[in-house]
Amino acid sequence: MKYPHLFSPIKVGNVVFRNRIFETPLSGFIVRSDHTVGENAAEFYARRAKGGAASVCVGECHVDIPRGTRGGLHLDMFDQASLIDLASIADKIKRHGAVAALELVHYGRYATSGLGPSDGIASGRQIRAYTPEEIEEILDAFARAALNAKSKGFDMVTIHGAHGWLPQQFFSEYTNSRTDEWGGSAENRARFAVEICDRIHALCGRRFPIEFRISGTELSQGYGMEGGIEYAKALDGHADIIHVSAGVHGDLSNDEWLLGSPGIFDEDSPLLKYAAAIKKEMKHSLVGTVGGVADPALMEEYIASGKVDFINCGRALMCDPDLPNKAREGRDEDIRVCMRCMGCWSNLMQMNRIVCAINPETGREVEFSRPMEAKTKKSVAVAGGGIAGIQAAITAAQCGHSVTLYEKNSFLGGGIHCEENVPFKKRFRRYLDLQIRTLEKEGVKVLLGTEATPELFKETKPDVILACVGTKPLIPPIPGIDGKNVVTGQYAFENPDKLGKKVAIIGGGLVGCELSIYLDMLGIKTEVIEMTDKINAAGMMFQGKIVARELRARNMEVKFNSVAKKITEDGLYYENGGEEKFIEADTVIVAAGQRPLTDAALAFADCAPQFHMIGDCAGGGNIITAVKNAYTIARDL
């Protein structure tokens, strides 16, 4: 076996884990008003169990509604409708060989109730401290909720004591100023977390495993690594597994909460150091790490070296639920590696549903559970070899159709191709390489340097045309826009050595901002102007936050509410607040958006019995829409 340590079984309490890959608690399904979640939630978790994870955890199950929630709809550990659905989920997880785990949550001072461990201010609201009687009620609720989970078939509970939620609030001196038995010394501050574990074991049995999620540091908002070690040492022997994350999510006043989900600019496994430091201090409890771990070779090294006992994966398993099975079989090259584009969290924050930008089945498991093979085999022509075109061609071929992909350029990938040398886009390149290999594997005929035209299709007579012709740069009508010193964003990504030492960028969307960061890495001074008052993230809200954080870290800024007025040989004139200003620049880069090539796509509308527009040419807007629509339409043929 290529990764013997990663795939070594281990017994914790009465439960055997088939390997060391745990799915982190996820809760991206929509909870209905009757506290149920429906079949798709069960299939979401079952799919990760089927893919080989050792443990699959249902997240965000609340123990104290409404006192411990922030409003909205939640799974309620004391509601019969919720428990019926949870029993079905546990059954489906276990039938595929994984351990069924369930996360118990209480938001404490960040809940809408205005209660917390101590008097104070949280999120701009006055907080009243819990009475000793209320603390006892909450502790009792945790234990009874765990017993309910066990009675419905769950093998383990995960206590969310990280990210600033209630157990961490009791432990942190920054949120706990009590002077009774629940505050003061580290022992007293940790008492709440320890009591949760001990009361669960008293009700559920000592050999019923408890995973306890903690923040190994609160970073600048509270305790540091030493405090995280102290927190873990108090739990040693009370919790069976300590799952180490970082940060405080309840207070979003700075960028540090983003570290829990490492972005494109972060190193691999940035939270490992906290878990490894805690592991050294443990005498009884096992330790897991989380955060940006997707490479099985790194997972193997972390476990073989004794840094941790488990790897907790969230986005990695949403992107490819078969990652464990592929790694066990030594098929690393077939793993669809998370690009860290933040499409999943962006969609969750905006739509209350988890999806994956490059795995169109994520969050839609029931919809796509039917067989892919088409009843009638057809000849399919795909016009355009960008992200949408490649996905459409792959899916159509997997359904049994005969597929030809036409791309006018000498390469595939569209907009991603121009970023292949950008260090923080290396995972995007890996995704493109996997897709290109899959085209070949599925027998798609790829014709590079061949532009799709109506004449071509009238001659070849395909049964289906999928138009994925994309976009072209939007060039605003600015005086001087046709100057020799003006280039597009794509050109700038491909030819940074030809831009000079100073550049001005028109457009503060993701493309313009990511380009400015790339050029700054190369030592090129950049200034960005944007018409609106914020980064235009094109539906990728979370990625916009990640990019904004990186700009601040580099002391770079976007000049918002600024309109380009004129380009000269010396630079860019723009207006801000009614005042004309000037940016001296060797090159002016236009990154003001894209114009869909709708007319080019519609030219194929009468060239085949079936015709579909997919991706940016249909107004798609981002990679999530392009991939999901390409996959769905190709399956529908």
HELIX and SHEET records of a PDB file:
HELIX    1   1 GLU A   39  LYS A   50  1                                  12    
HELIX    2   2 GLN A   80  ARG A   95  1                                  16    
HELIX    3   3 GLY A  108  TYR A  110  5                                   3    
HELIX    4   4 PRO A  132  SER A  151  1                                  20    
HELIX    5   5 LEU A  166  PHE A  171  1                                   6    
HELIX    6   6 ALA A  186  CYS A  204  1                                  19    
HELIX    7   7 LEU A  219  GLN A  221  5                                   3    
HELIX    8   8 MET A  225  LEU A  235  1                                  11    
HELIX    9   9 ASP A  255  GLY A  260  5                                   6    
HELIX   10  10 LEU A  272  GLU A  281  1                                  10    
HELIX   11  11 PRO A  296  ALA A  304  1                                   9    
HELIX   12  12 ARG A  315  CYS A  319  1                                   5    
HELIX   13  13 LEU A  323  ARG A  328  1                                   6    
HELIX   14  14 ASP A  332  ASP A  334  5                                   3    
HELIX   15  15 GLY A  343  MET A  351  1                                   9    
HELIX   16  16 ILE A  387  GLN A  398  1                                  12    
HELIX   17  17 GLY A  414  GLU A  419  5                                   6    
HELIX   18  18 PRO A  423  LYS A  425  5                                   3    
HELIX   19  19 LYS A  426  LYS A  441  1                                  16    
HELIX   20  20 PRO A  454  THR A  460  1                                   7    
HELIX   21  21 GLY A  489  GLU A  494  1                                   6    
HELIX   22  22 PRO A  496  LYS A  498  5                                   3    
HELIX   23  23 LEU A  510  MET A  521  1                                  12    
HELIX   24  24 MET A  541  ALA A  553  1                                  13    
HELIX   25  25 THR A  598  LEU A  602  1                                   5    
HELIX   26  26 GLY A  615  ALA A  618  5                                   4    
HELIX   27  27 ILE A  623  ASP A  636  1                                  14    
SHEET    1   A 2 ILE A  10  VAL A  12  0                                        
SHEET    2   A 2 VAL A  15  PHE A  17 -1                                        
SHEET    1   B 9 ILE A  21  GLU A  23  0                                        
SHEET    2   B 9 PHE A 310  CYS A 313  1                                        
SHEET    3   B 9 LEU A 286  VAL A 290  1                                        
SHEET    4   B 9 ILE A 241  SER A 245  1                                        
SHEET    5   B 9 ILE A 210  SER A 215  1                                        
SHEET    6   B 9 MET A 156  GLY A 161  1                                        
SHEET    7   B 9 VAL A  99  VAL A 105  1                                        
SHEET    8   B 9 SER A  55  HIS A  62  1                                        
SHEET    9   B 9 LEU A  75  ASP A  76  1                                        
SHEET    1   C 3 LEU A 115  GLY A 116  0                                        
SHEET    2   C 3 ARG A 125  ALA A 129  1                                        
SHEET    3   C 3 GLY A 120  ALA A 122 -1                                        
SHEET    1   D 5 LYS A 445  LEU A 448  0                                        
SHEET    2   D 5 SER A 402  GLU A 407  1                                        
SHEET    3   D 5 SER A 379  ALA A 383  1                                        
SHEET    4   D 5 VAL A 464  ALA A 467  1                                        
SHEET    5   D 5 GLN A 610  MET A 613  1                                        
SHEET    1   E 2 THR A 471  PRO A 473  0                                        
SHEET    2   E 2 GLN A 594  PRO A 596 -1                                        
SHEET    1   F 5 VAL A 486  THR A 488  0                                        
SHEET    2   F 5 THR A 587  VAL A 590  1                                        
SHEET    3   F 5 LYS A 502  ILE A 506  1                                        
SHEET    4   F 5 LYS A 525  ILE A 529  1                                        
SHEET    5   F 5 VAL A 558  LYS A 559  1                                        
SHEET    1   G 3 SER A 562  THR A 568  0                                        
SHEET    2   G 3 GLY A 571  ASN A 576 -1                                        
SHEET    3   G 3 GLU A 579  GLU A 584 -1                                        
END                                                                             
